[in-house]
Amino acid sequence: MPTKHASEIALFEESARANWIRIRTLIGLRWLAITGQLAAMAVGKIYFSLSLDLRLCLMVVGAGIIFNLIATFVLPENKRLDENEALSMIMFDLGQLALLLFLTGGMNNPFAVLLIAPVTISATALSTRSTIAVGGLTLLAITALTTFYVPLRTAQGFIHEMPSILLFGFWVSMGVGVIFIGLYARRVTVEMNTMSNALVATQMALAREQKLTDLGGVVAAAAHELGTPLATIKLVSAELMEELSEQPDLYDDAKLIREQSERCREILHSMGRAGKEDKHLMTAPISAVLQEAAEPHMNRGKAVNFDVSAIDDTHDIPQPHINRRPEIIHGLRNLIQNAVDFADTQVWIDVQWSDTEITLRITDDGDGFSQQVFNRIGDPFVKRRNSQPDQQKRPGYEGMGLGLFIAKTLLERSGATLRFSNGSGPTIESSTPLNRSGAIVEVSWLASKIISNKTISLGENEQFHV
C-alpha cells in the first residue's frame, strides 16, 4: 500500500478523534442522570423512610445542574469536545456520582453499579490513555466506597448494610465489571474505527483509480482529435523546409515547428495509452488487464513472469475477455505490488481458465507470509515492527496491511474469492517449483461474474475529409 494512503488515513483519523463527542450528547445524558438521582432520593426518603442528609445530597446534585446550565448557555450547541474537554466532563460526572454514593451508603447502595457508565463512555469515545485514567479512578472510587461512606439509616435508626461477604463479592464484581466492560467496549470500538478508516481508504483508492480511468479517456479522445491537425502541421512544415532550404534562419524555424509537432504527437500517444474510455478497450483479454495492473512494478528490480493458459482439458476455449473495471485493476495491482515488495528476485503470475471458472495465482520467491499475522491476512492496519534485515531488504517499506485489505475488498466486490498460503505449506501441489517458496495469493472468479458477453456498439464510421 502506498505511503500516501496511510498518511491520508492517519490525518483523517486524527481529525475525526479531535471532534468526537457533541457537547449536547453529554448534557442530555447528565440531565437524565440528574433526574434519576432526584427520583431515587425522593423514593428513598418518602417510600422507604431513609434518613438522608438532603442538604448535602442536593448540593451535590445542584453542582451537576449548575454545570449543565453553564454548558447549555455558554457553549455553542454544535460544539464538539476535544480529548481533554471530554475527559474533564467524564471525570466531573464520575466524581459527582462517587460523592453522592458516599452520602448514601457507598457500595451498599445498589446504584453503585452506575460507576461503570463513565468507563464505558470513555472506552468508546476517548483514547486508550484517557480510558485507563478513568478506569483507574473508578476502581479507586469503588475501593474507597467499600470502607468510607455515610450509612443508610431508616427513621427508626436501623442501618441498611450488606453482609461483609456480599459486600466483598460486590466489590470484586464491580472491579471485574469495570475492567471487562472497559476492555470489551474499547476492543469493539477500535475494530469498528479501524474498519471504518480502512473502508474510507478503499473508497479513496477506488475513486482515484476511477479518476485515472476517466482522465485516460479524455487524453485518448484528445490524442485522436488532435492527430489530424498535428499531421497536417508536420506535412506543411516539411514542405516549408524544402522551399526554405536556401534561407538558413527560416529553415531552422520550419524545422523547429516540425520537431515540436512530432513531440506533441509522441506526448499524446504516450498519455493516450491509458485511454480506458475507448469503447475498444472497455473489455480486454485477461492477459492485457494483468499487464496493465503489473506495469507500475515491472521495473523495480524483480522479474515478473506471466503464464496464461487454459486448463489442460479445455485447450479449445479461447482466452476470456473481461470487463476492465477499476476495482479489478487496482486490486490486482496491490497484490502484485505486495509480491514484488517481498520477493527476492522473482514473481510469477499464472492464469488458467475453463468454461466455468478463471483462476489467477500470484507467487514469489520470498519468505512468505509471517506466521505472526497469517491468520489476520486481509485485516486492515496489521503492522509489526520491521527488523533490521527487513529494513535493509525492503528500504522505505511501511506496510500496514491496508494494501491487502483494499485488494481483498475490491476483488471480492467483483465476485472473486481469495485464498492466501505459503509455498512450503501443505496446500501446494508437488509439481510446484521449489523456488516458488514465498507467499501465494490465489484469486478465482466464476466465469459468469467477470467474463464480458456483451457486444459493444462502436457506432457508425465517420467520413474522412482531406
C-alpha positions in Angstrom: 0.0 0.0 0.0 1.5 3.4 -0.9 2.5 5.6 2.0 0.2 8.3 0.7 -2.8 6.2 1.6 -1.5 5.6 5.1 -0.8 9.3 5.7 -4.3 10.3 4.4 -6.0 7.8 6.7 -3.8 9.0 9.7 -4.9 12.6 9.1 -8.5 11.5 8.7 -8.4 9.5 12.0 -6.7 12.3 13.9 -9.2 15.0 12.7 -12.1 12.7 13.5 -11.0 12.0 17.0 -10.3 15.7 17.6 -14.1 16.3 17.4 -15.6 13.1 18.5 -18.4 13.9 21.1 -21.1 16.6 20.8 -21.5 18.7 23.9 -25.3 18.3 23.7 -24.9 14.5 24.0 -23.2 14.7 27.4 -25.5 17.4 28.5 -28.5 15.3 27.7 -27.0 12.3 29.5 -26.3 14.4 32.6 -29.9 15.7 32.7 -31.1 12.1 32.6 -28.7 11.2 35.4 -29.8 14.2 37.5 -33.5 13.3 37.0 -32.7 9.7 38.2 -30.8 10.9 41.2 -33.6 13.2 42.4 -36.1 10.5 41.8 -34.1 7.9 43.8 -33.7 10.4 46.7 -37.4 11.1 46.7 -38.4 7.4 46.7 -35.8 6.6 49.4 -37.0 9.5 51.6 -40.7 9.1 51.2 -41.3 5.4 50.5 -38.5 3.8 52.4 -38.3 6.5 55.2 -34.5 6.7 54.8 -32.7 9.3 56.9 -30.8 11.1 54.2 -28.8 14.3 54.6 -30.9 16.0 51.9 -28.9 19.3 52.2 -25.6 17.7 51.2 -27.2 15.4 48.6 -29.0 18.3 46.9 -25.8 20.3 46.9 -24.0 17.5 45.0 -26.9 17.2 42.6 -27.1 21.0 42.3 -23.4 21.1 41.2 -24.4 18.9 38.3 -27.4 21.2 37.5 -25.2 24.3 37.6 -22.5 22.7 35.4 -25.2 21.7 32.9 -26.8 25.1 32.8 -23.4 26.8 32.2 -22.6 24.3 29.4 -26.0 24.8 27.9 -26.0 28.6 27.7 -22.3 29.4 27.3 -21.1 26.8 24.9 -22.3 26.6 21.3 -25.0 24.0 20.6 -23.0 22.4 17.8 -19.7 22.3 19.7 -17.7 19.0 19.7 -15.4 18.3 22.5 -11.7 17.5 22.0 -9.9 14.9 24.1 -9.2 17.0 27.2 -12.6 18.6 27.3 -14.5 15.3 27.0 -12.2 13.7 29.6 -12.8 16.6 32.0 -16.6 16.3 31.7 -16.4 12.5 32.3 -14.2 13.0 35.3 -16.7 15.5 36.7 -19.6 13.0 36.3 -17.5 10.3 37.9 -16.6 12.5 40.9 -20.2 13.7 41.3 -21.6 10.2 41.3 -18.9 8.9 43.7 -19.6 11.8 46.1 -23.4 11.2 46.0 -22.8 7.4 46.7 -20.6 8.4 49.6 -23.5 10.3 51.2 -26.0 7.4 50.5 -24.4 4.2 51.7 -21.4 3.7 49.5 -21.2 0.2 47.9 -24.3 -0.8 49.9 -26.3 1.4 47.5 -27.5 -0.6 44.5 -27.0 2.4 42.3 -23.2 2.0 42.7 -23.4 -0.1 39.5 -23.7 3.2 37.6 -20.0 3.8 38.2 -19.4 1.6 35.2 -21.0 4.2 32.9 -18.1 6.7 32.7 -15.7 3.9 31.9 -17.9 2.7 29.1 -18.3 6.2 27.6 -14.5 6.8 27.8 -13.7 3.4 26.2 -16.0 4.2 23.2 -15.0 7.8 22.6 -11.6 8.6 24.1 -8.1 7.4 23.7 -6.6 4.4 25.5 -4.7 6.6 27.8 -7.8 8.5 28.9 -9.7 5.3 29.3 -7.0 3.8 31.6 -7.1 7.0 33.7 -10.9 6.9 34.0 -10.9 3.2 34.8 -8.2 3.6 37.4 -10.1 6.4 39.2 -13.2 4.3 39.0 -11.5 1.3 40.7 -10.1 3.7 43.3 -13.6 5.1 44.0 -15.1 1.6 44.3 -12.4 0.6 46.8 -12.8 3.7 48.8 -16.6 3.5 48.9 -16.4 0.0 50.3 -14.9 1.4 53.5 -15.7 5.1 53.7 -19.4 6.1 53.4 -22.4 7.6 55.3 -24.6 4.6 56.2 -28.2 4.3 55.0 -30.4 4.7 58.1 -34.1 4.4 58.5 -36.2 6.8 60.6 -36.0 4.2 63.4 -32.2 4.1 63.3 -31.8 0.8 61.5 -28.8 0.7 59.3 -29.1 -1.0 55.8 -25.8 -2.8 55.1 -24.9 -5.9 53.2 -23.1 -8.8 55.0 -19.3 -8.5 54.7 -19.1 -11.4 52.3 -21.7 -10.0 50.0 -20.0 -6.6 50.1 -16.7 -8.1 49.2 -18.3 -10.0 46.4 -20.0 -6.8 45.1 -16.6 -5.0 45.2 -14.9 -7.8 43.2 -17.8 -8.0 40.7 -17.7 -4.2 40.2 -13.9 -4.3 39.7 -14.2 -7.1 37.2 -17.1 -5.3 35.5 -15.1 -2.1 35.1 -12.1 -3.9 33.6 -14.1 -6.3 31.4 -16.6 -3.8 30.1 -13.9 -1.2 29.5 -11.7 -3.7 27.6 -14.7 -5.1 25.7 -16.0 -1.7 24.7 -12.5 -0.5 23.8 -11.8 -3.5 21.7 -15.0 -3.3 19.7 -14.7 0.5 19.2 -11.1 0.1 18.0 -12.1 -2.6 15.5 -15.0 -0.5 14.3 -12.9 2.6 13.8 -10.2 0.6 12.1 -12.6 -1.0 9.7 -14.3 2.4 9.0 -11.0 4.0 8.3 -9.9 1.1 6.1 -13.1 1.3 4.1 -12.5 5.0 3.6 -9.1 4.2 2.3 -10.7 1.6 -0.1 -13.2 4.2 -1.4 -10.3 6.7 -1.8 -8.3 4.1 -3.8 -11.3 3.2 -6.0 -12.1 6.9 -6.6 -8.5 7.6 -7.5 -8.5 4.7 -10.0 -11.8 5.8 -11.4 -10.4 9.4 -11.9 -7.4 7.9 -13.7 -9.7 5.9 -15.9 -11.7 9.0 -16.8 -8.6 11.1 -17.3 -7.2 8.4 -19.6 -10.4 8.5 -21.7 -10.1 12.3 -22.1 -6.4 12.0 -23.1 -7.2 9.3 -25.6 -10.0 11.4 -27.1 -7.7 14.4 -27.3 -5.0 12.3 -29.0 -7.5 11.1 -31.5 -8.9 14.5 -32.3 -5.5 16.3 -32.4 -3.9 13.6 -34.5 -5.1 15.0 -37.9 -4.1 18.7 -37.2 -0.7 17.7 -36.0 -0.1 15.5 -39.1 -1.1 18.5 -41.2 1.3 20.8 -39.4 4.1 18.2 -39.8 3.4 17.9 -43.6 3.2 21.6 -44.2 6.4 22.2 -42.2 8.2 19.6 -44.3 7.2 21.4 -47.5 8.3 24.7 -46.0 11.7 23.2 -45.2 12.2 22.2 -48.8 11.2 25.7 -50.0 13.4 27.4 -47.5 16.5 25.3 -47.8 18.5 28.3 -49.1 17.4 30.5 -46.2 19.0 29.1 -43.0 17.1 31.3 -40.5 13.7 30.5 -41.8 14.7 26.9 -42.5 15.6 26.4 -38.8 12.2 27.8 -37.8 10.3 25.4 -40.1 12.4 22.6 -38.8 11.6 23.5 -35.2 7.9 23.6 -36.0 8.1 20.1 -37.4 10.1 18.8 -34.4 7.7 20.3 -31.9 4.6 18.9 -33.7 6.2 15.5 -33.7 6.9 15.9 -30.0 3.2 16.8 -29.4 2.2 13.6 -31.2 4.6 11.5 -29.1 3.3 13.0 -25.8 -0.3 12.5 -26.7 0.5 8.9 -27.8 2.2 8.1 -24.5 -0.5 9.7 -22.4 -3.3 8.2 -24.5 -2.1 4.6 -23.9 -4.2 4.6 -20.8 -7.3 5.7 -22.7 -9.7 3.4 -20.9 -12.9 5.0 -22.1 -12.2 3.9 -25.7 -15.0 1.5 -26.5 -12.5 -0.9 -27.9 -10.9 -1.1 -24.5 -13.9 -1.4 -22.3 -13.2 -5.1 -22.4 -9.8 -6.7 -22.8 -8.2 -10.2 -22.7 -7.3 -11.1 -19.1 -3.6 -11.1 -20.0 -3.8 -7.5 -21.1 -5.6 -6.5 -17.9 -2.8 -8.3 -15.9 -0.1 -6.5 -17.9 -1.8 -3.2 -17.2 -2.1 -3.9 -13.4 1.6 -5.0 -13.2 3.0 -2.2 -15.4 4.0 0.1 -12.5 6.0 -2.7 -10.8 7.7 -4.2 -13.9 10.9 -2.2 -13.5 11.6 -2.4 -9.8 14.5 -4.9 -9.9 12.3 -8.0 -9.7 11.5 -10.3 -12.6 7.7 -10.6 -13.2 6.8 -13.7 -15.2 3.4 -14.4 -16.8 1.9 -17.7 -17.7 -1.5 -17.5 -19.3 -3.1 -20.7 -20.4 -6.3 -22.7 -20.4 -6.8 -25.7 -18.1 -5.3 -28.9 -19.6 -8.6 -30.5 -20.7 -10.1 -27.2 -22.1 -7.5 -26.0 -24.6 -10.2 -25.3 -27.2 -11.6 -22.4 -25.0 -10.1 -19.1 -26.2 -8.7 -16.6 -23.7 -11.6 -14.8 -22.0 -12.2 -11.1 -22.4 -13.2 -9.4 -19.1 -14.6 -6.1 -18.2 -11.9 -3.5 -17.4 -13.3 -2.5 -14.1 -11.2 -0.1 -11.9 -11.7 -2.2 -8.8 -10.2 -5.3 -10.6 -7.2 -3.4 -11.9 -6.5 -1.7 -8.6 -7.0 -4.8 -6.6 -4.6 -6.9 -8.7 -2.1 -4.1 -8.8 -2.0 -4.1 -5.0 -1.5 -7.9 -4.9 1.3 -7.6 -7.4 2.9 -4.8 -5.5 2.9 -6.8 -2.3 4.5 -9.8 -4.1 7.2 -7.5 -5.6 7.8 -5.9 -2.3 8.5 -9.2 -0.5 10.1 -11.2 -3.4 13.8 -11.9 -3.5 14.2 -11.9 -7.3 11.1 -13.5 -9.0 7.4 -13.1 -9.1 5.1 -15.4 -11.1 1.6 -14.6 -12.2 -0.3 -17.6 -13.5 -3.7 -17.6 -15.0 -5.9 -20.5 -16.0 -9.4 -20.7 -17.2 -12.2 -23.1 -18.1 -15.7 -22.6 -19.3 -16.9 -22.0 -15.7 -14.0 -20.5 -13.7 -11.0 -18.2 -14.0 -8.1 -18.7 -11.5 -5.2 -16.4 -11.0 -2.2 -17.2 -8.8 0.5 -14.7 -7.7 3.6 -16.3 -6.3 7.0 -15.0 -5.2 10.3 -16.5 -4.0 10.5 -14.5 -0.8 10.0 -15.7 2.8 6.2 -16.0 2.6 3.6 -14.6 4.9 4.7 -14.3 8.5 3.1 -16.8 10.9 2.5 -14.0 13.3 0.0 -12.3 11.0 -1.0 -15.3 8.8 -4.5 -15.6 10.4 -5.1 -11.9 10.0 -4.2 -11.5 6.4 -6.7 -9.2 4.8 -7.4 -7.3 8.0 -6.6 -3.6 7.9 -3.7 -2.0 9.9 -1.9 -5.2 10.7 1.6 -3.9 11.4 4.6 -5.3 13.2 7.9 -3.6 13.7 10.3 -4.4 10.9 13.6 -6.0 11.9 16.9 -4.6 10.7 17.3 -7.3 8.0 13.7 -6.5 6.7 14.5 -2.8 6.5 17.7 -3.5 4.5 15.8 -5.9 2.2 12.9 -3.5 1.6 14.1 0.1 2.3 11.3 2.6 2.7 8.6 -0.1 3.0 5.9 0.9 5.6 3.4 -1.9 5.3 0.2 -1.5 7.4 -1.9 -4.3 5.9 -4.1 -1.7 4.1 -2.9 -2.8 0.6 -4.1 -6.4 1.1 -7.3 -5.2 2.7 -8.1 -2.9 -0.2 -7.2 -5.6 -2.7 -9.3 -8.2 -1.0 -12.3 -5.8 -0.6 -12.2 -4.6 -4.2 -11.7 -8.0 -5.7 -14.4 -9.6 -3.5 -16.7 -6.8 -4.7 -16.1 -8.0 -8.3 -17.2 -11.6 -7.2 -13.7 -13.0 -6.5 -12.7 -15.5 -3.8 -9.2 -15.0 -2.4 -7.0 -17.6 -0.7 -3.6 -17.0 1.0 -0.9 -19.6 1.6 2.8 -20.1 1.7 4.9 -22.0 -0.8 6.1 -24.5 1.8 2.5 -25.2 3.0 0.6 -28.4 2.6 -1.8 -26.9 0.2 0.8 -26.5 -2.6 0.9 -29.2 -5.3 4.0 -31.3 -5.6 4.6 -30.0 -9.2 5.1 -26.5 -7.9 8.8 -25.5 -8.5 10.8 -25.4 -5.3 11.9 -21.8 -5.9 8.3 -20.6 -5.6 8.7 -20.8 -1.8 7.2 -17.4 -0.9 3.7 -16.2 -0.5 0.9 -17.4 -2.7 -2.3 -15.5 -3.4 -5.0 -17.3 -5.4 -7.9 -15.3 -6.9 -10.7 -17.1 -8.5 -13.9 -15.9 -10.2 -16.9 -17.7 -11.7 -16.8 -17.1 -15.4 -20.3 -15.6 -15.3 -19.1 -12.9 -12.8 -16.2 -11.5 -14.8 -16.3 -12.5 -18.5 -18.0 -9.9 -20.7 -20.5 -11.4 -23.1 -21.9 -8.1 -24.2 -21.4 -6.8 -27.8 -20.2 -3.2 -27.7 -21.5 -0.9 -30.4 -18.8 1.3 -31.8 -21.2 3.5 -33.8 -21.1 4.3 -37.5 -17.8 5.1 -39.2 -17.4 8.8 -40.0 -16.3 10.0 -43.4 -12.7 11.2 -43.5 -12.2 14.6 -45.1 -8.9 15.6 -46.6 
